[in-house]
Amino acid sequence: MKKNLSPKAYIYPMPVLIVGTYDEQGVPNAMNAAWGMVCDTNQVAICLSATHKTVKNLLKTKAFTVAMADKDNLIPADYVGIVSANKVTEKIKKTGWTIQKSTNVNAPIIEQLPLTLECKLISYDTQSEICVGEVVNVLADESILDQKGKIDLNKFKPLCYDCDTHGYYTLGERVGSAFSDGNKLR
């Protein structure tokens, strides 16, 4: 039997995304954003409140990075989500993360996060607060790749966010193959 729950957007898993930008003085900033998704083969969409310093930055630079937080970076990833760059201008320093400037967009790359999407801003809608970016390059640390150069989720351990309990989780084991297992019902 199913039970009625409160009307919430229960979409699982929700990736823990770290959105990186530079401000007008070139100071790197990062924020934790869980409400993001793929919206085309080379585009991402993230819900970002206009009050965030990150939004002000990306509207000026027209660029940002999206890194996937992983288990090893849980504490600094959570920190950049609870501390505002509107109040703490150099919050990245507290994380211990090393910043490198992207060669493809005007945005920071966090060396400790093993997967980063470098994005050009396509649009930001002030009504919906949806930011859409074109992925122009993807950087993956070799430590999370398999022998064929594909991302191995058993090595990566990306964080997922539970909006109901406010917990962080990692993904579990692979249990099937997309575009294949359903053929058993044909």
N, CA and C atoms as an extended XYZ file, in Angstrom:
558
Properties=species:S:1:pos:R:3:atomname:S:1:resname:S:1:resid:I:1 pbc="F F F"
N         0.835       -1.168        0.000 N   MET     1
C         0.000        0.000        0.000 CA  MET     1
C         0.896        1.254        0.000 C   MET     1
N         0.496        2.237       -0.762 N   LYS     2
C         1.244        3.489       -0.826 CA  LYS     2
C         0.672        4.493        0.156 C   LYS     2
N         1.551        5.374        0.650 N   LYS     3
C         1.173        6.390        1.614 CA  LYS     3
C         1.386        7.768        0.991 C   LYS     3
N         0.479        8.685        1.232 N   ASN     4
C         0.628       10.057        0.759 CA  ASN     4
C         1.708       10.767        1.565 C   ASN     4
N         2.599       11.460        0.853 N   LEU     5
C         3.629       12.269        1.489 CA  LEU     5
C         3.369       13.730        1.157 C   LEU     5
N         4.099       14.597        1.792 N   SER     6
C         3.937       16.025        1.493 CA  SER     6
C         4.319       16.286        0.035 C   SER     6
N         3.719       17.303       -0.581 N   PRO     7
C         4.044       17.596       -1.983 CA  PRO     7
C         5.432       18.220       -2.106 C   PRO     7
N         6.410       17.383       -2.335 N   LYS     8
C         7.807       17.780       -2.497 CA  LYS     8
C         8.346       17.140       -3.764 C   LYS     8
N         9.351       17.724       -4.347 N   ALA     9
C         9.968       17.164       -5.560 CA  ALA     9
C        10.930       16.044       -5.166 C   ALA     9
N        10.383       14.880       -4.901 N   TYR    10
C        11.190       13.723       -4.518 CA  TYR    10
C        11.791       13.097       -5.777 C   TYR    10
N        12.915       13.617       -6.210 N   ILE    11
C        13.633       13.069       -7.354 CA  ILE    11
C        14.954       12.525       -6.817 C   ILE    11
N        15.180       11.258       -7.045 N   TYR    12
C        16.402       10.624       -6.534 CA  TYR    12
C        17.163        9.946       -7.652 C   TYR    12
N        18.484        9.926       -7.607 N   PRO    13
C        19.330       10.687       -6.700 CA  PRO    13
C        19.512       12.116       -7.209 C   PRO    13
N        19.731       13.036       -6.288 N   MET    14
C        20.020       14.427       -6.627 CA  MET    14
C        21.524       14.633       -6.453 C   MET    14
N        22.232       14.986       -7.524 N   PRO    15
C        23.677       15.166       -7.384 CA  PRO    15
C        24.000       16.405       -6.559 C   PRO    15
N        25.105       16.342       -5.856 N   VAL    16
C        25.600       17.506       -5.125 CA  VAL    16
C        26.573       18.211       -6.068 C   VAL    16
N        26.131       19.351       -6.586 N   LEU    17
C        26.893       20.094       -7.576 CA  LEU    17
C        27.599       21.274       -6.914 C   LEU    17
N        28.829       21.487       -7.283 N   ILE    18
C        29.582       22.648       -6.800 CA  ILE    18
C        29.768       23.575       -8.002 C   ILE    18
N        29.111       24.725       -7.929 N   VAL    19
C        29.140       25.690       -9.026 CA  VAL    19
C        30.229       26.712       -8.723 C   VAL    19
N        31.173       26.836       -9.648 N   GLY    20
C        32.300       27.739       -9.468 CA  GLY    20
C        32.238       28.934      -10.395 C   GLY    20
N        32.558       30.113       -9.852 N   THR    21
C        32.595       31.351      -10.628 CA  THR    21
C        33.727       32.241      -10.117 C   THR    21
N        34.040       33.266      -10.887 N   TYR    22
C        34.923       34.342      -10.445 CA  TYR    22
C        34.090       35.599      -10.278 C   TYR    22
N        34.460       36.427       -9.276 N   ASP    23
C        33.795       37.722       -9.149 CA  ASP    23
C        34.523       38.748      -10.012 C   ASP    23
N        34.084       39.998       -9.925 N   GLU    24
C        34.654       41.052      -10.775 CA  GLU    24
C        36.128       41.334      -10.490 C   GLU    24
N        36.636       40.946       -9.317 N   GLN    25
C        38.056       41.098       -8.994 CA  GLN    25
C        38.853       39.817       -9.257 C   GLN    25
N        38.214       38.805       -9.776 N   GLY    26
C        38.892       37.545      -10.055 CA  GLY    26
C        39.000       36.627       -8.855 C   GLY    26
N        38.231       36.904       -7.792 N   VAL    27
C        38.236       36.042       -6.607 CA  VAL    27
C        37.330       34.842       -6.887 C   VAL    27
N        37.851       33.611       -6.707 N   PRO    28
C        37.030       32.436       -6.959 CA  PRO    28
C        35.953       32.244       -5.898 C   PRO    28
N        34.825       31.743       -6.321 N   ASN    29
C        33.716       31.441       -5.437 CA  ASN    29
C        33.160       30.076       -5.830 C   ASN    29
N        32.582       29.385       -4.873 N   ALA    30
C        31.913       28.117       -5.144 CA  ALA    30
C        30.710       27.998       -4.233 C   ALA    30
N        29.658       27.390       -4.746 N   MET    31
C        28.473       27.133       -3.934 CA  MET    31
C        27.979       25.718       -4.192 C   MET    31
N        27.307       25.173       -3.218 N   ASN    32
C        26.699       23.851       -3.295 CA  ASN    32
C        25.278       24.020       -3.829 C   ASN    32
N        24.960       23.319       -4.901 N   ALA    33
C        23.623       23.391       -5.495 CA  ALA    33
C        23.154       21.972       -5.804 C   ALA    33
N        22.061       21.567       -5.184 N   ALA    34
C        21.573       20.204       -5.396 CA  ALA    34
C        20.503       20.121       -6.476 C   ALA    34
N        19.929       21.228       -6.861 N   TRP    35
C        18.826       21.187       -7.808 CA  TRP    35
C        19.325       21.410       -9.225 C   TRP    35
N        19.950       20.395       -9.792 N   GLY    36
C        20.484       20.490      -11.141 CA  GLY    36
C        20.219       19.232      -11.937 C   GLY    36
N        20.323       19.384      -13.275 N   MET    37
C        20.062       18.230      -14.139 CA  MET    37
C        20.643       18.460      -15.526 C   MET    37
N        20.689       17.393      -16.300 N   VAL    38
C        21.034       17.460      -17.715 CA  VAL    38
C        19.781       17.912      -18.446 C   VAL    38
N        19.914       18.880      -19.353 N   CYS    39
C        18.721       19.304      -20.105 CA  CYS    39
C        18.908       19.138      -21.609 C   CYS    39
N        20.077       18.706      -22.057 N   ASP    40
C        20.365       18.354      -23.435 CA  ASP    40
C        21.701       17.621      -23.406 C   ASP    40
N        22.137       17.076      -24.509 N   THR    41
C        23.369       16.287      -24.501 CA  THR    41
C        24.591       17.102      -24.084 C   THR    41
N        24.564       18.405      -24.317 N   ASN    42
C        25.690       19.244      -23.924 CA  ASN    42
C        25.247       20.461      -23.109 C   ASN    42
N        24.149       20.304      -22.349 N   GLN    43
C        23.647       21.408      -21.531 CA  GLN    43
C        23.223       20.921      -20.148 C   GLN    43
N        23.406       21.813      -19.169 N   VAL    44
C        22.940       21.560      -17.812 CA  VAL    44
C        22.022       22.693      -17.390 C   VAL    44
N        21.102       22.374      -16.493 N   ALA    45
C        20.202       23.380      -15.921 CA  ALA    45
C        20.275       23.252      -14.408 C   ALA    45
N        20.409       24.387      -13.743 N   ILE    46
C        20.524       24.410      -12.287 CA  ILE    46
C        19.641       25.527      -11.754 C   ILE    46
N        18.881       25.222      -10.708 N   CYS    47
C        18.057       26.234      -10.058 CA  CYS    47
C        18.933       26.979       -9.051 C   CYS    47
N        19.136       28.285       -9.302 N   LEU    48
C        20.005       29.109       -8.462 CA  LEU    48
C        19.300       30.413       -8.125 C   LEU    48
N        19.084       30.651       -6.861 N   SER    49
C        18.450       31.891       -6.418 CA  SER    49
C        19.291       33.095       -6.826 C   SER    49
N        18.628       34.132       -7.303 N   ALA    50
C        19.313       35.344       -7.757 CA  ALA    50
C        20.088       36.036       -6.651 C   ALA    50
N        19.792       35.723       -5.392 N   THR    51
C        20.491       36.366       -4.277 CA  THR    51
C        21.912       35.831       -4.084 C   THR    51
N        22.227       34.699       -4.702 N   HIS    52
C        23.567       34.115       -4.545 CA  HIS    52
C        24.621       34.946       -5.272 C   HIS    52
N        25.769       35.095       -4.651 N   LYS    53
C        26.911       35.758       -5.280 CA  LYS    53
C        27.290       35.028       -6.567 C   LYS    53
N        27.144       33.711       -6.576 N   THR    54
C        27.435       32.907       -7.764 CA  THR    54
C        26.646       33.390       -8.970 C   THR    54
N        25.370       33.680       -8.781 N   VAL    55
C        24.531       34.140       -9.893 CA  VAL    55
C        24.998       35.508      -10.372 C   VAL    55
N        25.282       36.406       -9.444 N   LYS    56
C        25.792       37.730       -9.822 CA  LYS    56
C        27.078       37.578      -10.635 C   LYS    56
N        27.947       36.663      -10.198 N   ASN    57
C        29.214       36.440      -10.899 CA  ASN    57
C        29.002       35.881      -12.303 C   ASN    57
N        28.208       34.829      -12.417 N   LEU    58
C        28.067       34.195      -13.738 CA  LEU    58
C        27.321       35.079      -14.732 C   LEU    58
N        26.465       35.959      -14.231 N   LEU    59
C        25.810       36.907      -15.134 CA  LEU    59
C        26.815       37.923      -15.692 C   LEU    59
N        27.865       38.219      -14.921 N   LYS    60
C        28.901       39.140      -15.394 CA  LYS    60
C        29.913       38.442      -16.292 C   LYS    60
N        30.339       37.244      -15.897 N   THR    61
C        31.393       36.550      -16.651 CA  THR    61
C        30.861       35.686      -17.785 C   THR    61
N        29.573       35.349      -17.724 N   LYS    62
C        28.934       34.476      -18.725 CA  LYS    62
C        29.550       33.077      -18.743 C   LYS    62
N        30.094       32.674      -17.580 N   ALA    63
C        30.749       31.372      -17.494 CA  ALA    63
C        30.686       30.834      -16.071 C   ALA    63
N        30.777       29.495      -15.957 N   PHE    64
C        30.820       28.842      -14.654 CA  PHE    64
C        31.302       27.411      -14.834 C   PHE    64
N        31.696       26.793      -13.746 N   THR    65
C        32.020       25.371      -13.760 CA  THR    65
C        31.028       24.645      -12.860 C   THR    65
N        30.803       23.386      -13.161 N   VAL    66
C        29.963       22.532      -12.329 CA  VAL    66
C        30.782       21.285      -12.030 C   VAL    66
N        31.148       21.135      -10.771 N   ALA    67
C        31.894       19.953      -10.343 CA  ALA    67
C        30.964       19.080       -9.513 C   ALA    67
N        31.163       17.785       -9.591 N   MET    68
C        30.389       16.853       -8.780 CA  MET    68
C        31.152       16.636       -7.481 C   MET    68
N        30.493       16.911       -6.372 N   ALA    69
C        31.120       16.643       -5.076 CA  ALA    69
C        31.215       15.132       -4.879 C   ALA    69
N        32.261       14.706       -4.217 N   ASP    70
C        32.433       13.284       -3.939 CA  ASP    70
C        32.594       13.059       -2.440 C   ASP    70
N        32.613       11.780       -2.068 N   LYS    71
C        32.669       11.408       -0.658 CA  LYS    71
C        33.870       12.027        0.060 C   LYS    71
N        35.019       12.079       -0.617 N   ASP    72
C        36.231       12.622        0.001 CA  ASP    72
C        36.145       14.122        0.270 C   ASP    72
N        35.216       14.809       -0.395 N   ASN    73
C        35.087       16.267       -0.258 CA  ASN    73
C        33.769       16.685        0.377 C   ASN    73
N        33.148       15.800        1.134 N   LEU    74
C        31.855       16.078        1.738 CA  LEU    74
C        31.870       17.333        2.613 C   LEU    74
N        32.833       17.452        3.505 N   ILE    75
C        32.846       18.577        4.448 CA  ILE    75
C        33.037       19.918        3.735 C   ILE    75
N        34.052       20.082        2.876 N   PRO    76
C        34.155       21.377        2.188 CA  PRO    76
C        32.990       21.635        1.236 C   PRO    76
N        32.423       20.585        0.647 N   ALA    77
C        31.268       20.759       -0.242 CA  ALA    77
C        30.063       21.270        0.536 C   ALA    77
N        29.852       20.749        1.723 N   ASP    78
C        28.754       21.233        2.554 CA  ASP    78
C        29.032       22.658        3.026 C   ASP    78
N        30.276       22.936        3.370 N   TYR    79
C        30.656       24.279        3.845 CA  TYR    79
C        30.317       25.351        2.809 C   TYR    79
N        30.638       25.116        1.536 N   VAL    80
C        30.357       26.150        0.524 CA  VAL    80
C        28.868       26.289        0.260 C   VAL    80
N        28.075       25.373        0.804 N   GLY    81
C        26.628       25.482        0.709 CA  GLY    81
C        26.001       26.219        1.880 C   GLY    81
N        26.695       26.273        2.999 N   ILE    82
C        26.108       26.925        4.183 CA  ILE    82
C        26.706       28.299        4.466 C   ILE    82
N        27.782       28.654        3.764 N   VAL    83
C        28.413       29.959        3.944 CA  VAL    83
C        28.240       30.754        2.657 C   VAL    83
N        27.748       31.962        2.772 N   SER    84
C        27.481       32.812        1.616 CA  SER    84
C        28.691       33.668        1.258 C   SER    84
N        29.018       33.721       -0.023 N   ALA    85
C        30.093       34.610       -0.494 CA  ALA    85
C        29.672       36.072       -0.431 C   ALA    85
N        28.379       36.320       -0.231 N   ASN    86
C        27.941       37.698       -0.001 CA  ASN    86
C        28.447       38.207        1.349 C   ASN    86
N        28.752       37.279        2.260 N   LYS    87
C        29.228       37.644        3.598 CA  LYS    87
C        30.691       37.266        3.822 C   LYS    87
N        31.124       36.135        3.277 N   VAL    88
C        32.500       35.656        3.416 CA  VAL    88
C        33.106       35.635        2.009 C   VAL    88
N        33.848       36.670        1.673 N   THR    89
C        34.304       36.849        0.294 CA  THR    89
C        35.286       35.792       -0.184 C   THR    89
N        36.121       35.281        0.696 N   GLU    90
C        37.099       34.287        0.265 CA  GLU    90
C        36.857       32.948        0.957 C   GLU    90
N        35.634       32.450        0.840 N   LYS    91
C        35.267       31.210        1.527 CA  LYS    91
C        36.000       29.990        0.974 C   LYS    91
N        36.483       30.053       -0.251 N   ILE    92
C        37.229       28.928       -0.836 CA  ILE    92
C        38.481       28.604       -0.009 C   ILE    92
N        39.148       29.627        0.504 N   LYS    93
C        40.379       29.404        1.280 CA  LYS    93
C        40.137       28.480        2.465 C   LYS    93
N        38.987       28.597        3.115 N   LYS    94
C        38.659       27.780        4.283 CA  LYS    94
C        38.526       26.293        3.923 C   LYS    94
N        38.158       25.992        2.688 N   THR    95
C        37.947       24.607        2.257 CA  THR    95
C        39.245       23.822        2.091 C   THR    95
N        40.329       24.531        1.820 N   GLY    96
C        41.584       23.846        1.517 CA  GLY    96
C        41.680       23.434        0.051 C   GLY    96
N        40.672       23.761       -0.730 N   TRP    97
C        40.687       23.420       -2.164 CA  TRP    97
C        41.702       24.276       -2.911 C   TRP    97
N        42.294       23.683       -3.930 N   THR    98
C        43.224       24.359       -4.820 CA  THR    98
C        42.472       24.761       -6.077 C   THR    98
N        42.626       26.021       -6.476 N   ILE    99
C        41.917       26.541       -7.644 CA  ILE    99
C        42.875       26.675       -8.817 C   ILE    99
N        42.393       26.268       -9.975 N   GLN   100
C        43.106       26.477      -11.230 CA  GLN   100
C        42.135       27.170      -12.176 C   GLN   100
N        42.607       28.115      -12.945 N   LYS   101
C        41.745       28.812      -13.899 CA  LYS   101
C        41.498       27.920      -15.106 C   LYS   101
N        40.254       27.811      -15.501 N   SER   102
C        39.899       27.059      -16.697 CA  SER   102
C        40.538       27.707      -17.916 C   SER   102
N        40.950       26.890      -18.865 N   THR   103
C        41.476       27.422      -20.123 CA  THR   103
C        40.368       27.593      -21.156 C   THR   103
N        39.156       27.121      -20.831 N   ASN   104
C        38.052       27.160      -21.789 CA  ASN   104
C        36.981       28.200      -21.473 C   ASN   104
N        36.811       28.515      -20.189 N   VAL   105
C        35.822       29.515      -19.768 CA  VAL   105
C        36.420       30.324      -18.621 C   VAL   105
N        35.836       31.469      -18.337 N   ASN   106
C        36.328       32.326      -17.258 CA  ASN   106
C        35.708       31.881      -15.929 C   ASN   106
N        36.178       30.748      -15.441 N   ALA   107
C        35.649       30.176      -14.200 CA  ALA   107
C        36.719       29.282      -13.567 C   ALA   107
N        36.628       29.076      -12.243 N   PRO   108
C        37.626       28.271      -11.540 CA  PRO   108
C        37.362       26.768      -11.627 C   PRO   108
N        38.445       26.028      -11.605 N   ILE   109
C        38.387       24.559      -11.513 CA  ILE   109
C        38.934       24.199      -10.134 C   ILE   109
N        38.197       23.394       -9.405 N   ILE   110
C        38.629       22.934       -8.084 CA  ILE   110
C        39.355       21.612       -8.284 C   ILE   110
N        40.654       21.633       -8.047 N   GLU   111
C        41.506       20.469       -8.327 CA  GLU   111
C        41.079       19.214       -7.561 C   GLU   111
N        40.593       19.348       -6.343 N   GLN   112
C        40.259       18.192       -5.519 CA  GLN   112
C        38.972       17.495       -5.960 C   GLN   112
N        38.130       18.154       -6.739 N   LEU   113
C        36.891       17.524       -7.208 CA  LEU   113
C        37.177       16.840       -8.541 C   LEU   113
N        36.937       15.529       -8.615 N   PRO   114
C        37.436       14.753       -9.746 CA  PRO   114
C        36.678       14.886      -11.074 C   PRO   114
N        35.516       15.520      -11.080 N   LEU   115
C        34.781       15.662      -12.338 CA  LEU   115
C        34.238       17.083      -12.434 C   LEU   115
N        34.594       17.783      -13.505 N   THR   116
C        34.190       19.179      -13.679 CA  THR   116
C        33.693       19.419      -15.091 C   THR   116
N        32.549       20.106      -15.182 N   LEU   117
C        32.014       20.554      -16.465 CA  LEU   117
C        32.326       22.039      -16.588 C   LEU   117
N        32.939       22.431      -17.688 N   GLU   118
C        33.228       23.834      -17.949 CA  GLU   118
C        32.100       24.361      -18.832 C   GLU   118
N        31.419       25.418      -18.371 N   CYS   119
C        30.182       25.853      -19.025 CA  CYS   119
C        30.186       27.330      -19.414 C   CYS   119
N        29.577       27.597      -20.569 N   LYS   120
C        29.262       28.959      -20.995 CA  LYS   120
C        27.791       29.189      -20.673 C   LYS   120
N        27.488       30.347      -20.130 N   LEU   121
C        26.111       30.673      -19.789 CA  LEU   121
C        25.275       30.822      -21.060 C   LEU   121
N        24.185       30.082      -21.129 N   ILE   122
C        23.219       30.240      -22.223 CA  ILE   122
C        22.134       31.210      -21.790 C   ILE   122
N        21.595       30.963      -20.571 N   SER   123
C        20.527       31.830      -20.096 CA  SER   123
C        20.378       31.725      -18.588 C   SER   123
N        19.796       32.781      -18.036 N   TYR   124
C        19.364       32.757      -16.642 CA  TYR   124
C        18.009       33.442      -16.610 C   TYR   124
N        16.995       32.692      -16.188 N   ASP   125
C        15.634       33.214      -16.134 CA  ASP   125
C        15.344       33.711      -14.724 C   ASP   125
N        15.065       35.002      -14.597 N   THR   126
C        14.837       35.578      -13.270 CA  THR   126
C        13.534       35.113      -12.638 C   THR   126
N        12.573       34.704      -13.447 N   GLN   127
C        11.296       34.195      -12.907 CA  GLN   127
C        11.480       32.820      -12.277 C   GLN   127
N        12.022       31.885      -13.038 N   SER   128
C        12.182       30.503      -12.554 CA  SER   128
C        13.482       30.294      -11.799 C   SER   128
N        14.419       31.225      -11.946 N   GLU   129
C        15.761       31.135      -11.376 CA  GLU   129
C        16.526       29.924      -11.907 C   GLU   129
N        16.252       29.585      -13.160 N   ILE   130
C        16.935       28.472      -13.818 CA  ILE   130
C        18.091       29.016      -14.652 C   ILE   130
N        19.262       28.477      -14.376 N   CYS   131
C        20.480       28.800      -15.111 CA  CYS   131
C        20.745       27.653      -16.075 C   CYS   131
N        20.946       27.955      -17.343 N   VAL   132
C        21.265       26.934      -18.345 CA  VAL   132
C        22.656       27.225      -18.890 C   VAL   132
N        23.486       26.208      -18.923 N   GLY   133
C        24.841       26.358      -19.430 CA  GLY   133
C        25.162       25.338      -20.494 C   GLY   133
N        25.984       25.756      -21.447 N   GLU   134
C        26.491       24.846      -22.481 CA  GLU   134
C        27.803       24.266      -21.977 C   GLU   134
N        27.897       22.948      -21.957 N   VAL   135
C        29.123       22.284      -21.538 CA  VAL   135
C        30.103       22.344      -22.709 C   VAL   135
N        31.223       23.053      -22.510 N   VAL   136
C        32.211       23.181      -23.585 CA  VAL   136
C        33.387       22.228      -23.396 C   VAL   136
N        33.548       21.709      -22.180 N   ASN   137
C        34.606       20.741      -21.916 CA  ASN   137
C        34.303       20.020      -20.609 C   ASN   137
N        34.790       18.801      -20.502 N   VAL   138
C        34.664       18.017      -19.271 CA  VAL   138
C        36.053       17.569      -18.859 C   VAL   138
N        36.366       17.798      -17.590 N   LEU   139
C        37.637       17.362      -17.018 CA  LEU   139
C        37.363       16.234      -16.030 C   LEU   139
N        38.067       15.116      -16.192 N   ALA   140
C        37.923       13.991      -15.270 CA  ALA   140
C        39.296       13.547      -14.809 C   ALA   140
N        39.442       13.430      -13.505 N   ASP   141
C        40.692       12.932      -12.949 CA  ASP   141
C        40.849       11.466      -13.354 C   ASP   141
N        42.054       11.083      -13.703 N   GLU   142
C        42.302        9.699      -14.122 CA  GLU   142
C        41.945        8.685      -13.045 C   GLU   142
N        41.952        9.102      -11.787 N   SER   143
C        41.661        8.185      -10.680 CA  SER   143
C        40.226        7.667      -10.701 C   SER   143
N        39.315        8.325      -11.439 N   ILE   144
C        37.914        7.874      -11.485 CA  ILE   144
C        37.561        7.212      -12.813 C   ILE   144
N        38.568        6.987      -13.659 N   LEU   145
C        38.308        6.392      -14.971 CA  LEU   145
C        38.655        4.906      -14.985 C   LEU   145
N        37.910        4.166      -15.806 N   ASP   146
C        38.238        2.749      -15.992 CA  ASP   146
C        39.314        2.636      -17.077 C   ASP   146
N        39.636        1.419      -17.469 N   GLN   147
C        40.702        1.191      -18.448 CA  GLN   147
C        40.342        1.706      -19.838 C   GLN   147
N        39.043        1.891      -20.106 N   LYS   148
C        38.604        2.404      -21.400 CA  LYS   148
C        38.457        3.929      -21.403 C   LYS   148
N        38.777        4.570      -20.269 N   GLY   149
C        38.670        6.014      -20.175 CA  GLY   149
C        37.268        6.506      -19.858 C   GLY   149
N        36.407        5.612      -19.381 N   LYS   150
C        35.044        5.976      -18.984 CA  LYS   150
C        34.991        6.168      -17.468 C   LYS   150
N        34.052        6.998      -17.022 N   ILE   151
C        33.905        7.234      -15.587 CA  ILE   151
C        33.420        5.962      -14.905 C   ILE   151
N        34.102        5.566      -13.851 N   ASP   152
C        33.769        4.387      -13.068 CA  ASP   152
C        33.171        4.854      -11.744 C   ASP   152
N        31.857        4.672      -11.571 N   LEU   153
C        31.188        5.165      -10.364 CA  LEU   153
C        31.643        4.458       -9.096 C   LEU   153
N        32.233        3.279       -9.223 N   ASN   154
C        32.785        2.610       -8.039 CA  ASN   154
C        34.057        3.301       -7.564 C   ASN   154
N        34.760        3.953       -8.475 N   LYS   155
C        35.961        4.702       -8.109 CA  LYS   155
C        35.614        6.134       -7.719 C   LYS   155
N        34.606        6.706       -8.349 N   PHE   156
C        34.261        8.115       -8.199 CA  PHE   156
C        33.569        8.417       -6.868 C   PHE   156
N        32.545        7.726       -6.503 N   LYS   157
C        31.770        7.939       -5.268 CA  LYS   157
C        31.151        9.341       -5.190 C   LYS   157
N        30.371        9.754       -6.228 N   PRO   158
C        29.747       11.081       -6.173 CA  PRO   158
C        28.709       11.142       -5.053 C   PRO   158
N        28.584       12.329       -4.473 N   LEU   159
C        27.588       12.527       -3.423 CA  LEU   159
C        26.215       12.768       -4.030 C   LEU   159
N        25.208       12.263       -3.345 N   CYS   160
C        23.816       12.525       -3.686 CA  CYS   160
C        23.158       13.129       -2.447 C   CYS   160
N        22.171       13.986       -2.686 N   TYR   161
C        21.496       14.690       -1.603 CA  TYR   161
C        20.074       14.169       -1.456 C   TYR   161
N        19.652       13.928       -0.222 N   ASP   162
C        18.284       13.522        0.086 CA  ASP   162
C        17.553       14.740        0.635 C   ASP   162
N        16.636       15.299       -0.167 N   CYS   163
C        15.947       16.531        0.219 CA  CYS   163
C        14.978       16.329        1.380 C   CYS   163
N        14.619       15.098        1.672 N   ASP   164
C        13.683       14.842        2.759 CA  ASP   164
C        14.383       14.803        4.117 C   ASP   164
N        15.498       14.081        4.187 N   THR   165
C        16.213       13.944        5.462 CA  THR   165
C        17.444       14.841        5.547 C   THR   165
N        17.764       15.533        4.470 N   HIS   166
C        18.947       16.392        4.367 CA  HIS   166
C        20.229       15.591        4.572 C   HIS   166
N        20.234       14.380        4.060 N   GLY   167
C        21.410       13.523        4.165 CA  GLY   167
C        22.191       13.473        2.870 C   GLY   167
N        23.476       13.156        3.009 N   TYR   168
C        24.332       12.907        1.851 CA  TYR   168
C        24.554       11.409        1.737 C   TYR   168
N        24.542       10.906        0.512 N   TYR   169
C        24.732        9.484        0.242 CA  TYR   169
C        25.657        9.316       -0.951 C   TYR   169
N        26.222        8.141       -1.084 N   THR   170
C        26.951        7.799       -2.301 CA  THR   170
C        26.126        6.762       -3.039 C   THR   170
N        26.428        6.584       -4.311 N   LEU   171
C        25.693        5.616       -5.111 CA  LEU   171
C        26.101        4.196       -4.747 C   LEU   171
N        25.220        3.264       -5.016 N   GLY   172
C        25.499        1.861       -4.735 CA  GLY   172
C        25.980        1.121       -5.960 C   GLY   172
N        25.785       -0.160       -5.938 N   GLU   173
C        26.288       -1.024       -6.998 CA  GLU   173
C        25.484       -0.893       -8.296 C   GLU   173
N        26.109       -1.263       -9.397 N   ARG   174
C        25.424       -1.301      -10.677 CA  ARG   174
C        24.515       -2.522      -10.667 C   ARG   174
N        23.261       -2.324      -11.087 N   VAL   175
C        22.302       -3.424      -11.048 CA  VAL   175
C        21.713       -3.760      -12.418 C   VAL   175
N        22.085       -3.024      -13.447 N   GLY   176
C        21.536       -3.312      -14.765 CA  GLY   176
C        22.201       -2.503      -15.847 C   GLY   176
N        21.705       -2.692      -17.078 N   SER   177
C        22.231       -1.996      -18.257 CA  SER   177
C        21.101       -1.283      -18.977 C   SER   177
N        21.233        0.043      -19.097 N   ALA   178
C        20.226        0.856      -19.778 CA  ALA   178
C        20.184        0.529      -21.262 C   ALA   178
N        19.020        0.669      -21.861 N   PHE   179
C        18.781        0.420      -23.282 CA  PHE   179
C        19.075       -1.029      -23.664 C   PHE   179
N        19.024       -1.918      -22.703 N   SER   180
C        19.334       -3.322      -22.956 CA  SER   180
C        18.431       -4.250      -22.142 C   SER   180
N        18.381       -4.091      -20.827 N   ASP   181
C        17.652       -5.018      -19.970 CA  ASP   181
C        16.167       -5.070      -20.300 C   ASP   181
N        15.586       -3.980      -20.739 N   GLY   182
C        14.175       -3.959      -21.096 CA  GLY   182
C        13.833       -4.799      -22.298 C   GLY   182
N        14.850       -5.165      -23.072 N   ASN   183
C        14.615       -6.011      -24.259 CA  ASN   183
C        14.089       -7.391      -23.863 C   ASN   183
N        14.250       -7.785      -22.619 N   LYS   184
C        13.757       -9.082      -22.155 CA  LYS   184
C        12.238       -9.160      -22.225 C   LYS   184
N        11.572       -7.996      -22.262 N   LEU   185
C        10.123       -7.976      -22.338 CA  LEU   185
C         9.590       -7.869      -23.770 C   LEU   185
N        10.470       -7.762      -24.742 N   ARG   186
C        10.047       -7.662      -26.146 CA  ARG   186
C         9.514       -8.975      -26.646 C   ARG   186
